[in-house]
Amino acid sequence: MQTPTHLPVDTIRTAIPDDTLLVEYFRVRDRILVCLLGKKTLEILPVTLETRVAGFLRLLQFQLSKFRLDRQYLERFQDSLVRATQAHLKELYDELVAPFAERLKARHLVFVPHGLLHYAPFHALFDGQAHLIDRHTVSYSPSASIYALCQTRSANVSGPSLVLGIPDPQAPAISEEVQAIRRVLPQPEVFLGKDASEDILRSKGPTSQFIHIATHGHFRQDNPMFSSIRLGNSFLSLYDLYQLKLPVELMTLSGCSTGLNVVAAGDELIGLARGLLHAGAQSLVLSLWDVHDRSTAEYMRAFYGFLQQGKSKAEALREAMLHLRASYPHPYQWAPFILIGKA
């Protein structure tokens, strides 16, 4: 997966379950089109103009960026902030989903974004009555071919759960997050601060079933291959990820994103996902924006708890979102995480 992989349509179709629909976007000049691909479905439809989506996405990013303001402001204006964010999620729904919404009969949707759409939280898009995640389970993929490859990829079905946490003054809640998930993950092996080193990841990662890394990321828009995630004693670059062997069932990075206030086309996110998938991970949970507070700890505790109850990854992530939304109604807190790969 270090270089683009293209599989024939028939090969991709054999990997798609009956209750799943791939929703893949692509662009022709300024026009955005969508390909709906299922076991027995193949349709290509015009959707909207990229310039329109770019404007609505900037408005959503602006609303999400308000969570960097004073906590008292957020508490005082919580209801109006939720309404404003839902209005922008409705605008994006009307542009990106409404033109073919009646065709979305599948229980599970796999979104394959393109360009700036890599920063669109499709699972949180709002039709005026419900978010997409209320009606479907949702996952993502860098491409239809990578989705198909992940469905047949073997991964560790047993082994320890490796948890690495690198707290700092900007993200003090990482310690709370690590302590929360160690109580629900099977066979947890936890390393904090300087102990959460690259050597630990290289030595213990290949035999782990789950890997969870709570940290910050540094992204190089000018050269995505030198984007990196912070470990206890070093930075692990995207180039380094390509050299790792991590055949895990699930790898979660709860703090690696550029944040929606950064103007980028999504290539860094694609690169990070490709690097982790190239290392052998069957599935990934990544964040579209940074949320390092108590909501993240509760989110991850709920997610892994539902996973241990036997739910699929997509079902567990959906249940965690709905659980968190009851206490944290703003999408900034309940909708930052996406599932990539096998659902």
N, C-alpha and C positions, 0 to 999 in steps of 0.2 A: 504493500500500500504506500510505499515511499514515492512511487510514480503512479500516475493515473491508471486505473484499471477499468476496462470496458468489457462487459459481458453481453452476450446476445440477449435480446428481449425474452426469448423463450426460456433461457437459463434463469433469468431473474424471476420470471413468472413461476417457475417450479418451486422457488424458495419462498413465495408469498403465501401465507396461510389463507384459508377461505374467508376468514373474517377480517382481513387486513387490506387496506388500500394505500398505495404509494401516491403521494401528492407532490409531484416534482415540478418546480418552477424553472423557467429559463427565459432569457431575454433576447429579443430580436430588435436591434436598435433601441428605441425607448419603450417598446411594447413588451410587457410581461405576459407570458403564456404559461399554461399549466398542462402537465401530462398526468392523467389519472390512470394508474396501472394497477390492475388487480389480477386475480387468477383467471378471470374471464372478461376483464375490462381493459380497454385501451382507448383513451380519448385524449385529444389535444384541443384545448380551448383558449381563446383570447381572454385575458383577465382585466388588465388595466395598464396605465402608463407608469414607468418608473419614477418620473418626476413627481407625480401625485403621491406615490407611496413614500418617497423620500421626505416630502413635506410633513406628512402625517407621522412618520417615524421620528422626525426631529421633535415634534410636539410631544410625543410620548417620552422621548429621552429627557426632555426638559422637565416633565412632571416627575419622572423617576429621580432626576438629579436633586430634587427638593429634599430628598431624604438625607442629604448631607447637611441640612440646616439644623438649627437648634431643636432639641427634643421637645421643648415646651411649645414651639411653633407647630410641630407635627401633631402633638396631642390636641392642641386647641382647634386646628383646622382639619382634623382627620377626615371627617365626613365629606367636606368639600374637596379634599385631595383625592379621595376615592372616586367621587363622582367625575372629577376632571379626568382622571386616568382612565376610567371606564369609557368616557366619551371618546378618547383617542383610540382605545382598543376597539370601540365600535366603528370608528372611521376606517381603521385598518381591516377589520372584518368585512366591511362593505366593499372595500377595494379588492381584497385578496381571497376571500372565501365565498361571499354572497353570490357572485356570478355562477357558481356551480354547487351551491350548498345542498340543493335537492338531490345531488348525485352521491352525497356522502352517507351511504347506507351502512358502511362497515363499522364494526365495533371499534377497531383499532386503526388509527391513521398514522402514517409515517411521512413526515414532511421532509422534503429534500429542497432546502432553500437555494437561492442563487444571489450572489453579490450582497447588497445591503440587507437582503432578507434574512441573512444569517443572524441578524440581531433582532429579528421580530419574534416575540414570544407567541407563536401560533396557538399554543395550548391555552393561553389567557385571552385570546381574541373574544370579543363580546358581541352577541347578536342583538342586544337590547333586553334579553330575558335571561340568558345563560352564557357562560363561557364555554369554549369548545371542550375543555376538560370535564365539564359537567355531563356532556353527551358521549364522549369518546375517551378511550385511553390514547395517549399521544407519545410518539417517539420521533427521533430525527435521524438523518443520515447524511454524510457528505455527498453521497451519490447513490443511485439505485444499485449499481454494481457492488459497492462496498456493503450495502444493506444485505444483498444476497450472500456475499462472502461471510458475513458475520453469522448468518443463520446456520451455516454448516461448520463453523469453526469450533474445534475442540478446545476445552478449557478445563482448568482444575475444578473438579466437583467436590473436593474436600480439601482440608488443610486449614491452616490458621487464618485469622483476619488481621492483616497488618495495618496498624493505625499510626500515622505520623502526624504530629501537630507542632506547628512552629508559631507560638503566640508572640505578639509584640504589642507595643503601646497602641498601635492603630487597630489591633484586633485582639483585645484581651479575652474575648469570649471564646476563643479557640480552645482554651483549656477546658471550659465548660462543655463545649461540643464534644471533645475527645472523651471526657468522663461519661457523657450521656450515652454515646454509642458503644463504649466498651461494655456496657451492661446488657446490650442486646445482641451484639455480634458474637458468633461462635468462635471459640478459641482465640480471644483477642490477644495480640502482642502489641503493646502500646509503647511508643517512643516520643518523648516531648523535647522541644528545644534542640540543643546541640546533639542530643542522642538520636534525633530523627535525621540521620545522615544519609548521604548517597550510598555509602557502604552498606548500611542496613537495608536500603531498598534493593540494592543489587544482590545481596546475599539471601534475603528472606522473601523478596518479591516473587521469584520464580516458582516457589512451592506454596504460595498463598492462594486461597480461594477468593478472598476479597482484599482490596487495598483501598484505604481511605486516607487522603492527604489533605489536611486543613492548613492552608498557607496562603501567601501572597504570590502573585505572578508579576513578572516584568515583561512587557511586550514591546518588540521592536517593529514598528510599522514599516520602517525603511528596509528591514531585513528579517522577516519572520523566522527564519531558521535559527536566529540568535535570541528569539524569545525564550523565556526561562521561567521555571518555578523555583521558589526559594525553599531549600532544605536547611537542616540544622547547621551545616558547615560549608555550604556551597550553593551555587545556583545550577539547576539542571536544565540545560538548554534543549530546544527542540531537536537539535542535532544529536544530543546525548540520548534522547528518548528513542531515536531510531536504532541505537546500538543496544538497547535493553531487550531482555527476554522476559516478558511478564504475561504468561498464559493464564490470566486470572478470569474468573467468571464475571467480575464487576470491579471497575476501578472508579473511585469517586474523587474529584478534586473540588472541594467546597469553596475555594477562594481564588480560582484562576480565571480571571476575565479582564478585559480592558476597561470595563465599565461603560455604560451607555452614554456617558458624556464625552467619550473619545470618538472623534470622527474617523471611522475606518470602514472598510468594505466587508469585513468579516474574514479576511484571509488568515489572520492570526488564529482565529477560532478553528477554522478548517485545518490549519497546520497542526495545531495542538491535538485535535481529534485524530488526525491522520497519524501523528507520531505515536500516540498511545495505542491506536489500533494496530499499527505496524509492529509495536512491541509485543503484541499478542493478546491484548485484552479483547474479550468477547463483547463486553458492553461497557459504556462509560456514563457517568453522571457528572455533568459540567454545569457551571453557572454562567448565565448571560450577563450578570452584574454581581458586584460584591455585596454580600449581606453577612457581615460578621457581628451578629448580636445574638440574643437569646432565642430569637425565632429560628435561627439556623440550627441550634442545638436541638430544639424541639422538633424541627422538620426532620432532621436526620434520625433522631430517636424513633419517630413515627415511621419513617420510611423503612429502616432496617427491621423494625418490629413487624410491620406488615409482610416484609419479605420472609421473615422467619416463620410466619404463620402459613406459608405456602403460596402466597400470591405471586404472580409473575412480577417482573421488575416494573413493567408499565402499570400494572394494577397497583402495586405498592406505591409508586410515585404519585399516581392519581389520588389514592386514598390519603397519602401524606399531605398533598395540597389541600384537599377538602377539609382534613382535620385541622390544618394550620389556619385556614381561612376563617374558621369559626372564632378564633382568638385574634387573628391579625388580618383584618379585611382588605388591607391594601395589597395589590398585586406585587408591589416591590418586595414584600416579605413572603408571600405564599407562592410566587410564580418564578423565582429566579433560576430554578434548576431544570435541566433538560436531560433526557435519556437518549443516548446515541448507541446504535448497534442492535444487538439481539434484545428484543423486548420480552 
